[in-house]
Amino acid sequence: MAVTVTAHPSLALAKYWGKVAGGANLPATTSVALTLQALTTCTTVTLDTTDRVVIDGAEQPLERFLPVLDRIREALAASLTTEKSAPRFSVTSSNNFPTAAGLASSASGFAALVAAALHAGGGQASAPAVSRIARVGSGSACRSAFGGFTRWEATAREAVQIADETWWPDLRVVVLPVSAGPKEVSSRDAMNRTRDTSPYYPAWITDAPGIAREVEEGIRNRDIQRLGDASRLSYLRMFATMLSAAPPVVYWLSGSVQIIHELEGLRRQGVPAWETMDAGPQVKVLTDAAHADDIARRFAPLTSLPPVVSGIGPGPAVVDQTNG
Ligand code: PMV
């Protein structure tokens, strides 16, 4: 059986930054996110005799994937009534955007992998089940198990959907890829370093819930100004903890900072445009349909790849299924 699934990255507007101690990939902060329709991971899983993962043509070390593949096997064993030997998975995945560069390829990647493997193994691939298992591979992947808008509560094992992809048809995100290269510090290492060494980390944890509530209210009221202002506070305070870690983590490049300043100028002229950033130099701009193409054109000279204008996307979807 070969099953092909597409999934989309989850862009947090209230950031998940910091893990609860214990190694289960549980967040110290509540994050609120949207699913980015224009960036897509496409993953095919075939039942096989050994585990194998190939991303964009490159064979991957299995270490990062085994905890997830083992959870999938456990879930399948629990849901199947007949006694079957534990399956192995051959996974082939490709992205229509740069991998591991701070564009949340791990979020869409793990969500697609888990959904495809559960389907291939004949199990239940409900969004909560995909969310719980995908989280083990990458925290933000638990949000990519859903389309639309999601909340992942601090210390929760799975995300929930707060509104589906039809909720806010006018909302757009302009993705500005400042650099296509892979990041030097993984989000996991950066989070742990921040928690262990930044004197501002406790303040971030105390402050984050209020921002997450404000972001969610912005979404519920389709109030782009409220959403944009709260999203900026969230990412800038997250970066304040990284910049104050020892040694500091500085993902920003000069292009990122230039875009931040130019957006300030645009807002002063009344253009609805608020940026957010993740564990990498890329800038994502929250705006509306009337302004998205202009923003993409304006910032294209500062990007390493063409800007991408995205609406709000769906959760993982099976696009092909063949009996091998
Ligand atoms: O899912 P991870 O472990 O790669 O961490 C994601 C961290 C941020 O992208 C910076 C924030 C978020 O909530 O997605």
Residues whose N, C-alpha, C, O or C-beta is under 5 A from the ligand:
A	BS01	PMV	S10 A12 A14 K15 Y16 S31 S138 G139 S140 A141 S187 D278 A279
